[in-house]
Amino acid sequence: MSSIRIPIYRPSLEGREKDYVMECLETSWISSRGRFVPEFETRFAEAVGVTHATSVCNGTVALHLALLALGIGPGDEVIVPTLTYIASVNAIAYTGATPVFADSVRETWQIDSDDIVRLITPRTKAIMVVHLYGQCCDMDPIIAIARAHRLFIVEDCAEAFGSFYKGRHAGSFGDISTFSFFGNKTITTGEGGMVVTQDKTLIERSRHLKGQGLAAHREYWHDIIGYNYRMTNICAAIGLAQLERSKEVLAQKRIIAQRYVEGLAGLPVTLHLEQPETVHSFWMNSLLTATAEERDPLRAHLAAAGVETRPVFYPVHTMPIYSQAYRRHRVAEDLAWRGINLPSWPALPETDQQEICALIHQFYAGKRTS
């Protein structure tokens, strides 16, 4: 196998990241205090159209914090899509609650609202929606279900910065929502996350919990068991610089998505495309092979030429740690066995993308002649 020449992702660090980090170093504000933390939180809240935001050290703890702020714990159930990254489900398990897996919608790859209804029990406390790969879930029926059954909505927007549903940014629909800023996200802080909400009480609970449960008006007095989930000023500095260039980065990613549409036209593959009344942020550009048997040979063909790809997330209900109450989720399983994530970084050169498309054409030409 050739070494990687075209990675699946590479962060874009072409703004003021270095200047802001140097300011942290020169002023000695390198931990969880400093001007960049509150500024990044304020600017991020404005960007996604919410009232409150509090930064944390990664996207997984953002989910954990959100669930804790809602009071979710042992005895509760949280409905979550099985087609998601493991962190969505692990965060539920951290609280002692039980994840209940829902299937996906074939056209969008997002959680199936009809399956949500079938899964509700007296123990159900919340629905966690995951805007997978940058495409928004169909939020209207999910909101209606939550209201009818008096359930919380938690939005996992780890992959959905820049994604919109009917004119509103992902993360502005839930009772509480979370974002990730890992190194491969649309905007990154290296490691980092954000909890956002319109609810003053929930943001206050989140801030209290993330700061070791420190009492507001008594120094070094802790009145609850809390966590050290704070973001550093250095990470926030990088995040602020990233946010300043986010519109440019999102525009570049849309160009990349369109190039894949044009470059892969006529092939027996299905691209994960933008749905009506949404804006897909194209965090990852993904495709489905016609059959599951084609997926791994296609990946191997690309890897041999130095092109890195990833399989679509494996359904969490198929993993040993969560398979005790196994049931079939046929759509999610089918998408997972056929899905591939393609290189999707914002500065992906057009010539590299043309090569990727040519290699995929070559693979299918070989199949036709074999």
HELIX and SHEET records of a PDB file:
HELIX    1   1 GLU A   17  THR A   27  1                                  11    
HELIX    2   2 PHE A   36  VAL A   48  1                                  13    
HELIX    3   3 GLY A   59  ALA A   69  1                                  11    
HELIX    4   4 ILE A   86  TYR A   94  1                                   9    
HELIX    5   5 SER A  113  LEU A  119  1                                   7    
HELIX    6   6 LEU A  132  GLY A  134  5                                   3    
HELIX    7   7 MET A  139  HIS A  149  1                                  11    
HELIX    8   8 LYS A  200  LYS A  210  1                                  11    
HELIX    9   9 ASN A  233  GLU A  244  1                                  12    
HELIX   10  10 SER A  246  GLY A  263  1                                  18    
HELIX   11  11 ALA A  292  ALA A  304  1                                  13    
HELIX   12  12 VAL A  316  THR A  318  5                                   3    
HELIX   13  13 PRO A  320  TYR A  322  5                                   3    
HELIX   14  14 ARG A  330  ARG A  338  1                                   9    
HELIX   15  15 GLU A  350  THR A  369  1                                  20    
SHEET    1   A 7 HIS A  52  VAL A  56  0                                        
SHEET    2   A 7 GLY A 193  THR A 197 -1                                        
SHEET    3   A 7 ILE A 176  SER A 180 -1                                        
SHEET    4   A 7 PHE A 152  ASP A 156  1                                        
SHEET    5   A 7 THR A 124  VAL A 130  1                                        
SHEET    6   A 7 GLU A  77  PRO A  81  1                                        
SHEET    7   A 7 THR A  98  ALA A 102  1                                        
SHEET    1   B 3 ARG A 168  HIS A 169  0                                        
SHEET    2   B 3 PHE A 164  TYR A 165 -1                                        
SHEET    3   B 3 THR A 278  VAL A 279 -1                                        
SHEET    1   C 4 VAL A 269  LEU A 271  0                                        
SHEET    2   C 4 ASN A 285  THR A 289 -1                                        
SHEET    3   C 4 GLY A 339  LEU A 342 -1                                        
SHEET    4   C 4 ARG A 310  PRO A 311 -1                                        
END                                                                             
